[in-house]
Amino acid sequence: MPKIFVISRDGREHQIDATEGYSLMEVLRARDDFDIVAACGGCASCATCHIYVLEDLNESLSPVGDDEESLLSIVNDRREGSRLSCQVMVTPDIEGLRLEIAPEE
Protein backbone atom coordinates (compact mmCIF):
# COMPACT_ATOMS: atom_id res chain seq x y z
CA MET A 1 0.00 0.00 0.00
CA PRO A 2 1.83 3.13 -1.18
CA LYS A 3 2.09 6.13 1.12
CA ILE A 4 1.18 9.45 -0.45
CA PHE A 5 1.16 13.02 0.84
CA VAL A 6 -1.91 15.19 0.37
CA ILE A 7 -2.14 18.94 0.97
CA SER A 8 -5.75 19.71 1.83
CA ARG A 9 -7.50 22.96 0.96
CA ASP A 10 -6.70 24.32 4.44
CA GLY A 11 -2.97 23.94 3.70
CA ARG A 12 -2.32 21.00 6.02
CA GLU A 13 -0.27 18.07 4.75
CA HIS A 14 -1.49 14.54 5.45
CA GLN A 15 0.34 11.26 4.95
CA ILE A 16 -2.07 8.52 3.93
CA ASP A 17 -1.97 4.92 2.76
CA ALA A 18 -3.46 4.57 -0.72
CA THR A 19 -5.07 1.26 -1.62
CA GLU A 20 -3.80 -0.20 -4.87
CA GLY A 21 -6.36 -0.75 -7.61
CA TYR A 22 -8.44 2.29 -6.67
CA SER A 23 -8.34 5.76 -8.17
CA LEU A 24 -6.93 8.65 -6.16
CA MET A 25 -10.46 10.08 -6.12
CA GLU A 26 -11.78 6.97 -4.38
CA VAL A 27 -8.93 7.04 -1.86
CA LEU A 28 -9.49 10.75 -1.09
CA ARG A 29 -13.28 10.47 -0.85
CA ALA A 30 -13.00 7.57 1.60
CA ARG A 31 -11.48 9.93 4.17
CA ASP A 32 -13.14 12.77 6.07
CA ASP A 33 -10.04 15.01 5.83
CA PHE A 34 -10.62 16.01 2.21
CA ASP A 35 -13.54 17.74 0.55
CA ILE A 36 -13.58 16.02 -2.84
CA VAL A 37 -16.99 16.41 -4.49
CA ALA A 38 -16.49 14.10 -7.49
CA ALA A 39 -20.01 14.89 -8.67
CA CYS A 40 -19.82 12.52 -11.65
CA GLY A 41 -18.61 9.61 -9.52
CA GLY A 42 -15.37 9.17 -11.43
CA CYS A 43 -16.56 9.30 -15.04
CA ALA A 44 -14.27 12.21 -16.01
CA SER A 45 -17.19 14.48 -16.80
CA CYS A 46 -17.17 17.17 -14.08
CA ALA A 47 -13.62 18.14 -12.92
CA THR A 48 -14.71 18.43 -9.26
CA CYS A 49 -11.89 16.05 -8.26
CA HIS A 50 -9.16 18.31 -9.66
CA ILE A 51 -5.75 17.95 -7.98
CA TYR A 52 -2.20 19.18 -8.55
CA VAL A 53 0.56 16.58 -8.70
CA LEU A 54 3.48 18.36 -7.05
CA GLU A 55 6.36 16.31 -8.39
CA ASP A 56 7.29 14.90 -11.74
CA LEU A 57 6.02 11.33 -11.62
CA ASN A 58 4.50 11.40 -15.09
CA GLU A 59 5.95 8.02 -16.03
CA SER A 60 4.52 6.50 -12.84
CA LEU A 61 1.00 7.89 -13.29
CA SER A 62 -1.63 6.67 -15.68
CA PRO A 63 -1.46 8.92 -18.77
CA VAL A 64 -3.82 11.85 -19.36
CA GLY A 65 -6.59 10.64 -21.69
CA ASP A 66 -8.63 12.67 -24.16
CA ASP A 67 -11.63 13.08 -21.81
CA GLU A 68 -9.41 14.25 -18.96
CA GLU A 69 -7.50 16.67 -21.19
CA SER A 70 -10.77 18.06 -22.52
CA LEU A 71 -12.04 18.82 -19.00
CA LEU A 72 -8.73 20.19 -17.76
CA SER A 73 -8.64 22.59 -20.70
CA ILE A 74 -11.67 24.44 -19.30
CA VAL A 75 -10.89 24.58 -15.56
CA ASN A 76 -10.06 28.07 -14.30
CA ASP A 77 -7.16 27.08 -12.07
CA ARG A 78 -5.30 24.64 -14.30
CA ARG A 79 -1.54 24.61 -13.85
CA GLU A 80 1.39 22.29 -14.39
CA GLY A 81 0.63 18.99 -12.70
CA SER A 82 -3.17 19.37 -12.96
CA ARG A 83 -4.96 16.02 -13.03
CA LEU A 84 -8.40 14.64 -12.33
CA SER A 85 -7.97 12.33 -9.35
CA CYS A 86 -10.59 9.96 -10.79
CA GLN A 87 -8.25 9.25 -13.69
CA VAL A 88 -5.12 8.46 -11.65
CA MET A 89 -4.92 4.86 -10.49
CA VAL A 90 -3.05 3.84 -7.36
CA THR A 91 -0.11 1.57 -8.15
CA PRO A 92 3.06 0.77 -6.18
CA ASP A 93 4.89 3.26 -8.44
CA ILE A 94 3.21 6.27 -6.82
CA GLU A 95 4.92 5.70 -3.46
CA GLY A 96 5.80 9.12 -2.01
CA LEU A 97 3.53 11.06 -4.39
CA ARG A 98 2.76 14.59 -3.20
CA LEU A 99 -0.44 16.22 -4.35
CA GLU A 100 -2.56 19.22 -3.50
CA ILE A 101 -6.33 19.39 -3.75
CA ALA A 102 -7.24 22.21 -6.14
CA PRO A 103 -9.54 25.03 -5.02
CA GLU A 104 -13.24 24.53 -5.59
CA GLU A 105 -14.54 26.18 -8.75
N, C-alpha and C positions, 0 to 999 in steps of 0.2 A: 504494500500500500504506500504509494509515494506521498511524501510530505510536500505541501505547497504553502506559500505565504500569500495571504490575501490582505490588501489594504481596503478597509471598509470605507464607506462614504464619510464617516466621522474622523477619518485619518488614522485610526488604530490599525496596527498590523497584527494579524492572527496567523498562527501556524496550525494547519489542519492536515489530517490524513484524508487523502482522496481515494475513493474506491475505484479500482480498475474496472473498465468496461462501462462506466457511466460517463456522461458528459459533465463538463465543469458546471454547467447550469444545474444539473441534478444534484451535484455535490453541494453547491452553494445554497440551493433552495432547501436542502434537507437540514440546514442549520438556522437557528434563530438570529445569529449575529449579522446576517446580511439581508438586505432588502432587495432581492432580485424578483422582479415582477414576472418575467417570462410569460407574458399574456398569451402567446400562441402555443405554449406548452412544449417548445423545442422544435418547432417546424420551420424555423428561419423565416418567419414572416412578420416579425414585429420590432425587432431590435431592442426590446426592453431588458435584454440580458447582456447588454454591451459591457465589455471589460477592456482594460488595457494590459497587454502582456508587457512587463517591464524589463525583460531581458531577451536577447536574441536566441530563441530556441526554435526558430522557424523549421528546422529540419526535424525536430522532435514532435512538433504539433501537427495535427491533421491539417492538410492544406486548405486554404480559403477557396471555397467553391463559388460558382456563379451566383447562386441565390444569396449567399452571405455577402459577397462583394457588392451585389446590387443594393442590398439594404444598407451596408456600411457607407455607400456612396451618398446617401441622403441624410445620415445622422449629423446633427449640428456640431457635435464635439468629437468628431473623428480625428485621430492623430496616429502617429506611428505606433504600431503594436495593437491597434484596435482589432478586436475580434468579437464575435457573438459566442458567448460561453456555451450555448447549446450546440455549437458546431465543433467544439474542441473536446476530443475524447481523452479520458484519463488512461494513460499507459505508464509503464515503469520509466519511460524516457523523460517524463516531465518532473521527475524528482527535483526539488528545489525551486520550482517555478515560482516567480513572483508576479502577482497581478494586482491590479487596482480596479475596483468596481467604478464604472463611469457614472457621472452625474445623471440623475433622472432628466429626461427630456420634458 
